[in-house]
Amino acid sequence: MSRIQSERLIQHFIELVKIDSESRNEKAISEALAEQLGTLGFEVHKQSVDAAISNGHNLYACLPGTLEGTILLSCHMDTVTPGNGIDPVIEEGIIRSRGDTILGGDDKSGIAAIMEAVRSIQEQGLAHQTIELAFTVNEECGLHGSKLFDMSRVKATQGIVLDSGGPIGTIITIAPGAETMKVTITGKPAHAGLAPETGINALTVAADAISTMKLSRIDEETTANIGTVHGGSATNIVMPTLVMEAEARSLDDDKLAAQVAHMVDAFEGAAERHGAQVSIERSREYDAYRLSDDEPLVQGIMAAFAANGVEPMTKPTGGGSDANVFNAKGMKVVNLSTGMAKVHTCDEEIAVADLVAISDFLFTYLSR
């Protein structure tokens, strides 16, 4: 039997998703949550970030407890587009938008679950762990909020990010590292009809490189992709410049390094063969993390799910999250499913039962 108030939980979730908070525009949601957390008794600290990252704030909050242990709970406050004017509907136990926007369960489902668990614990007069919160801005555009998060007040050494999909009980213990590349190929312009042979077509160079490149699914741990291509100005000009953005991900750091080196070699080799120039700007977006099922954090989470009659399961993922960043900052952090589904689409949805179940898990975990 649920120990949280499901109707209040759903109402709060709906209120949160109605607050416009597309990435870089989190001022309204960060202000609202700071006030709400203060009402719950949290000591709240707003952390300023560069205006280019967000017009809002990262939020750190702490609620001292009497049980042993301190846990950091984290969610991001931003949504992808189209995320303004969300109008949620509930049909047959499923919450979704009306179809012209995303829902915003990614990641406001996690925020609502945390706050309902805390409200319910307080109402029932139960002891709990010390709870620290990290609510971040601009996660969707590159985990920017967590990368800038000021850890100076954080006492916890372990944490839980609530920002994944799948069945309730899913514990992401392994996640990849990722590296991005901005590749600029510079050839030579020429008139495409009068003297094409005097030019060097940057697209031809790119095509040559890509034809020798391993892309998509490399192995069970590694992927690679070329996501954007920009170049050319007219059909009668041999394309002089082409810019591509690419990425590689892997659960294994050595495999990631090897894949990136392979892609760089392919671009440089093609440029040399055609007499073109190539420059490659590389950026490590986030590092991989890997936690054992025997890790005390994981064992404690699994025990809390089991106590609620939910079968826990640990699994890897191919995506990055704020959990990657907090692990890189020296903590042990996993990512849990809130039941969100079809995220980043206008078909996004979440089951009421799943939102209740993850809130119940937090109630149990925090008050055990």
C-alpha positions as CSV (number, residue, x, y, z in Angstrom):
1,M,0.0,0.0,0.0
2,S,1.3,3.4,-1.0
3,R,2.4,5.6,1.9
4,I,2.5,8.8,-0.2
5,Q,-0.5,10.9,-1.3
6,S,-0.8,10.0,-5.0
7,E,-3.3,12.8,-5.9
8,R,-1.0,15.4,-4.4
9,L,2.0,13.9,-6.2
10,I,0.2,14.0,-9.6
11,Q,-1.1,17.5,-9.0
12,H,2.4,18.8,-8.1
13,F,3.9,17.0,-11.2
14,I,1.3,18.7,-13.4
15,E,2.0,22.1,-11.8
16,L,5.7,21.6,-12.5
17,V,5.4,20.6,-16.2
18,K,3.2,23.6,-16.8
19,I,6.2,25.9,-15.9
20,D,8.0,26.7,-19.1
21,S,11.6,25.6,-18.6
22,E,13.3,24.8,-21.9
23,S,17.1,24.6,-21.6
24,R,18.6,28.0,-20.8
25,N,15.2,29.3,-19.6
26,E,15.0,27.8,-16.1
27,K,14.6,31.0,-14.1
28,A,10.9,30.4,-13.3
29,I,11.3,26.7,-12.3
30,S,14.4,27.3,-10.2
31,E,12.6,30.1,-8.4
32,A,9.5,28.1,-7.8
33,L,11.4,25.1,-6.5
34,A,13.6,27.1,-4.2
35,E,10.5,28.5,-2.6
36,Q,8.8,25.1,-2.3
37,L,11.9,23.5,-0.9
38,G,12.2,26.3,1.7
39,T,8.6,25.6,2.8
40,L,9.6,21.9,3.3
41,G,12.4,23.0,5.7
42,F,15.3,22.6,3.3
43,E,18.2,25.1,3.6
44,V,18.4,26.3,0.0
45,H,21.3,27.8,-1.9
46,K,21.0,29.2,-5.4
47,Q,24.1,28.8,-7.4
48,S,24.7,31.3,-10.2
49,V,25.8,30.1,-13.6
50,D,26.9,31.9,-16.7
51,A,24.0,33.6,-18.5
52,A,24.9,31.7,-21.7
53,I,24.1,28.5,-19.8
54,S,20.9,29.6,-18.1
55,N,18.9,32.5,-16.9
56,G,18.2,30.5,-13.8
57,H,20.2,28.9,-11.0
58,N,21.5,25.5,-10.0
59,L,19.9,24.6,-6.6
60,Y,21.6,23.0,-3.7
61,A,19.4,22.1,-0.7
62,C,19.9,20.2,2.5
63,L,17.4,18.7,5.0
64,P,19.3,17.3,8.1
65,G,18.1,13.9,9.3
66,T,18.5,11.8,12.4
67,L,19.2,8.5,10.7
68,E,22.7,7.5,9.7
69,G,23.8,8.4,6.3
70,T,23.6,11.3,3.8
71,I,22.4,10.9,0.3
72,L,22.5,13.4,-2.7
73,L,19.4,13.2,-4.9
74,S,19.6,14.9,-8.2
75,C,17.3,15.9,-11.2
76,H,17.6,18.4,-13.9
77,M,15.1,21.2,-14.2
78,D,15.2,21.9,-18.0
79,T,13.3,20.3,-20.8
80,V,13.9,19.8,-24.5
81,T,11.8,21.6,-27.1
82,P,9.0,21.9,-27.8
83,G,8.4,22.4,-24.1
84,N,6.5,25.7,-23.7
85,G,2.8,25.8,-23.0
86,I,2.6,22.1,-21.9
87,D,-1.0,21.0,-21.3
88,P,-1.0,17.6,-19.5
89,V,-3.9,15.2,-19.7
90,I,-4.5,12.0,-17.8
91,E,-6.1,9.1,-19.8
92,E,-6.5,5.6,-18.4
93,G,-3.7,6.1,-15.8
94,I,-1.3,7.6,-18.3
95,I,-0.1,11.2,-18.2
96,R,0.8,12.8,-21.5
97,S,0.7,16.1,-23.3
98,R,-2.0,17.0,-25.8
99,G,0.5,16.0,-28.6
100,D,1.9,19.3,-29.6
101,T,4.7,19.5,-27.0
102,I,6.8,17.1,-24.9
103,L,5.4,16.3,-21.5
104,G,8.4,17.2,-19.3
105,G,8.5,14.1,-17.3
106,D,12.1,14.2,-18.2
107,D,13.0,15.2,-15.6
108,K,10.2,16.7,-13.5
109,S,8.9,13.3,-12.6
110,G,12.0,12.9,-10.5
111,I,11.6,16.2,-8.8
112,A,7.9,15.6,-8.0
113,A,8.8,12.1,-6.6
114,I,11.5,13.4,-4.3
115,M,9.4,16.2,-2.9
116,E,6.3,14.0,-2.4
117,A,8.5,11.4,-0.5
118,V,9.9,14.1,1.7
119,R,6.4,15.6,2.4
120,S,5.0,12.2,3.3
121,I,7.9,11.3,5.6
122,Q,7.5,14.6,7.4
123,E,3.7,14.2,7.7
124,Q,4.1,10.8,9.3
125,G,6.8,12.0,11.7
126,L,9.4,9.5,10.5
127,A,13.1,9.7,10.9
128,H,15.1,10.0,7.7
129,Q,18.7,10.3,6.4
130,T,20.2,13.7,5.8
131,I,18.9,14.6,2.3
132,E,20.9,16.8,0.0
133,L,19.5,17.9,-3.4
134,A,21.2,19.0,-6.6
135,F,18.7,20.4,-9.1
136,T,20.5,21.4,-12.2
137,V,20.0,23.6,-15.2
138,N,20.7,22.9,-18.9
139,E,21.3,19.2,-18.7
140,E,19.8,18.5,-22.1
141,C,22.4,20.6,-24.0
142,G,25.4,18.9,-22.5
143,L,25.1,18.3,-18.8
144,H,26.2,21.9,-18.3
145,G,24.5,22.5,-14.9
146,S,26.1,19.5,-13.2
147,K,29.5,20.3,-14.7
148,L,29.2,23.8,-13.1
149,F,27.6,22.6,-9.8
150,D,29.4,23.9,-6.8
151,M,30.2,20.9,-4.6
152,S,31.6,22.8,-1.7
153,R,28.5,22.3,0.5
154,V,27.9,18.7,-0.4
155,K,28.7,16.3,2.4
156,A,27.3,13.1,0.7
157,T,29.7,10.6,-0.9
158,Q,27.0,8.8,-2.8
159,G,24.0,9.9,-4.7
160,I,21.0,9.0,-6.9
161,V,20.0,10.7,-10.1
162,L,16.4,10.2,-11.1
163,D,16.6,10.6,-14.9
164,S,16.1,7.4,-16.8
165,G,13.3,5.3,-18.4
166,G,12.4,1.7,-18.2
167,P,10.6,-0.4,-15.6
168,I,10.6,0.9,-12.0
169,G,13.5,-0.8,-10.3
170,T,15.9,-0.1,-13.1
171,I,19.3,0.9,-11.7
172,I,21.8,2.3,-14.2
173,T,25.2,1.2,-12.8
174,I,27.2,1.5,-16.0
175,A,27.1,4.4,-18.4
176,P,29.4,5.5,-21.3
177,G,31.9,8.2,-21.7
178,A,31.5,10.4,-24.8
179,E,33.7,12.6,-26.9
180,T,32.6,15.0,-29.6
181,M,34.4,16.3,-32.7
182,K,33.9,19.3,-34.8
183,V,35.6,18.5,-38.1
184,T,36.3,21.3,-40.6
185,I,37.5,20.2,-44.1
186,T,39.0,23.0,-46.3
187,G,39.3,22.3,-50.0
188,K,39.5,24.7,-52.8
189,P,36.7,26.5,-54.7
190,A,36.3,26.4,-58.4
191,H,33.6,26.9,-61.0
192,A,31.8,23.6,-61.1
193,G,31.0,23.9,-64.8
194,L,34.0,25.6,-66.3
195,A,37.0,24.2,-64.3
196,P,35.9,21.7,-61.6
197,E,39.2,19.8,-61.9
198,T,41.0,22.9,-60.5
199,G,39.1,22.7,-57.2
200,I,39.1,20.4,-54.2
201,N,35.6,19.4,-53.2
202,A,35.4,19.2,-49.4
203,L,32.4,16.9,-49.7
204,T,34.4,14.4,-51.7
205,V,37.1,14.4,-49.0
206,A,34.4,13.8,-46.4
207,A,32.8,11.0,-48.4
208,D,36.2,9.3,-48.8
209,A,36.9,9.6,-45.0
210,I,33.4,8.3,-44.1
211,S,33.7,5.3,-46.5
212,T,36.7,4.0,-44.5
213,M,35.1,4.7,-41.1
214,K,33.4,2.4,-38.6
215,L,30.2,4.1,-37.5
216,S,26.9,3.3,-35.7
217,R,27.2,0.2,-33.5
218,I,30.8,-0.7,-33.2
219,D,30.4,-3.4,-30.6
220,E,28.2,-4.1,-27.5
221,E,29.9,-1.2,-25.6
222,T,30.8,1.3,-28.3
223,T,28.9,3.6,-30.8
224,A,29.9,6.4,-33.2
225,N,27.9,8.8,-35.2
226,I,28.2,11.8,-37.6
227,G,25.2,13.9,-36.6
228,T,25.4,17.2,-38.6
229,V,26.9,18.2,-41.9
230,H,27.0,21.8,-43.2
231,G,28.7,23.1,-46.4
232,G,28.4,24.7,-49.8
233,S,26.7,27.8,-51.1
234,A,25.7,27.1,-54.7
235,T,25.5,24.2,-57.1
236,N,28.0,25.9,-59.5
237,I,30.8,26.1,-56.9
238,V,33.0,23.2,-56.0
239,M,32.4,23.0,-52.3
240,P,35.4,24.6,-50.6
241,T,34.5,24.0,-46.9
242,L,32.5,21.4,-45.0
243,V,31.9,21.3,-41.2
244,M,30.7,18.1,-39.5
245,E,29.9,17.3,-35.9
246,A,30.5,13.8,-34.7
247,E,30.6,11.8,-31.6
248,A,31.8,8.5,-30.1
249,R,30.7,6.8,-27.0
250,S,31.8,3.7,-25.1
251,L,31.4,2.0,-21.7
252,D,35.2,1.3,-22.0
253,D,37.6,4.2,-22.0
254,D,40.2,2.3,-24.1
255,K,37.6,1.5,-26.7
256,L,36.5,5.1,-26.7
257,A,40.0,6.4,-27.3
258,A,40.6,3.8,-30.1
259,Q,37.3,4.8,-31.9
260,V,38.1,8.5,-31.7
261,A,41.7,7.9,-33.0
262,H,40.2,5.8,-35.8
263,M,37.9,8.6,-36.8
264,V,40.6,11.2,-36.6
265,D,42.9,9.1,-38.8
266,A,40.2,8.6,-41.4
267,F,39.6,12.3,-41.7
268,E,43.3,13.2,-41.8
269,G,44.1,10.4,-44.3
270,A,41.4,11.5,-46.7
271,A,42.5,15.1,-46.5
272,E,46.0,14.1,-47.3
273,R,45.0,12.0,-50.3
274,H,43.0,14.9,-51.8
275,G,45.3,17.7,-51.0
276,A,42.8,19.3,-48.5
277,Q,43.2,20.6,-45.0
278,V,41.4,19.3,-42.0
279,S,41.1,20.7,-38.4
280,I,39.4,18.7,-35.7
281,E,38.2,20.2,-32.4
282,R,37.7,17.5,-29.8
283,S,35.8,17.7,-26.5
284,R,35.4,15.1,-23.8
285,E,31.7,15.6,-22.9
286,Y,31.7,13.2,-20.0
287,D,33.5,10.2,-18.5
288,A,32.1,6.7,-18.2
289,Y,31.2,5.3,-14.8
290,R,30.9,1.7,-13.6
291,L,29.6,0.6,-10.2
292,S,29.6,-3.0,-9.0
293,D,26.3,-4.6,-7.9
294,D,28.2,-5.2,-4.6
295,E,28.6,-1.5,-4.0
296,P,26.8,-0.5,-0.7
297,L,24.9,2.2,-2.5
298,V,23.5,-0.3,-5.1
299,Q,22.8,-2.9,-2.4
300,G,20.8,-0.3,-0.3
301,I,18.8,0.7,-3.4
302,M,18.0,-2.9,-4.3
303,A,16.9,-3.6,-0.7
304,A,14.5,-0.6,-0.7
305,F,13.0,-1.7,-4.0
306,A,12.6,-5.3,-2.7
307,A,11.0,-4.1,0.5
308,N,8.4,-2.4,-1.7
309,G,7.8,-5.6,-3.7
310,V,9.6,-4.2,-6.8
311,E,12.2,-6.4,-8.4
312,P,15.4,-4.4,-8.8
313,M,17.6,-4.8,-11.9
314,T,21.0,-3.3,-12.6
315,K,21.8,-2.6,-16.2
316,P,24.1,-0.5,-18.5
317,T,23.0,2.4,-20.7
318,G,24.2,4.0,-23.9
319,G,23.3,7.5,-22.7
320,G,25.0,10.1,-20.5
321,S,23.4,11.9,-17.5
322,D,24.3,14.1,-14.6
323,A,25.3,10.8,-12.9
324,N,28.3,10.7,-15.1
325,V,29.4,14.1,-14.0
326,F,28.8,13.5,-10.3
327,N,30.8,10.3,-10.5
328,A,33.6,12.2,-12.2
329,K,33.5,14.7,-9.3
330,G,34.4,11.9,-6.9
331,M,31.1,10.5,-5.8
332,K,29.4,7.1,-6.3
333,V,26.2,7.8,-8.1
334,V,23.6,5.7,-10.0
335,N,20.7,6.7,-12.3
336,L,17.2,5.4,-11.6
337,S,14.2,5.1,-13.8
338,T,11.1,7.1,-12.9
339,G,9.1,5.3,-15.6
340,M,9.3,8.1,-18.1
341,A,8.8,6.8,-21.7
342,K,9.1,8.2,-25.3
343,V,11.1,11.1,-24.0
344,H,12.2,13.9,-26.3
345,T,9.1,13.4,-28.4
346,C,5.5,14.8,-28.4
347,D,4.4,11.2,-27.5
348,E,6.2,11.4,-24.1
349,E,4.3,9.8,-21.3
350,I,4.5,8.4,-17.8
351,A,2.2,6.1,-15.9
352,V,0.6,7.3,-12.7
353,A,1.5,4.0,-11.2
354,D,5.1,4.4,-12.0
355,L,5.3,7.9,-10.6
356,V,3.7,6.6,-7.4
357,A,6.1,3.6,-7.3
358,I,9.3,5.7,-7.6
359,S,8.0,8.1,-4.9
360,D,7.3,5.1,-2.7
361,F,10.8,3.8,-3.3
362,L,12.2,7.1,-2.1
363,F,10.0,7.1,0.9
364,T,11.4,3.7,1.9
365,Y,15.0,4.4,1.0
366,L,15.1,7.7,2.9
367,S,13.4,6.4,6.0
368,R,14.9,3.0,6.4
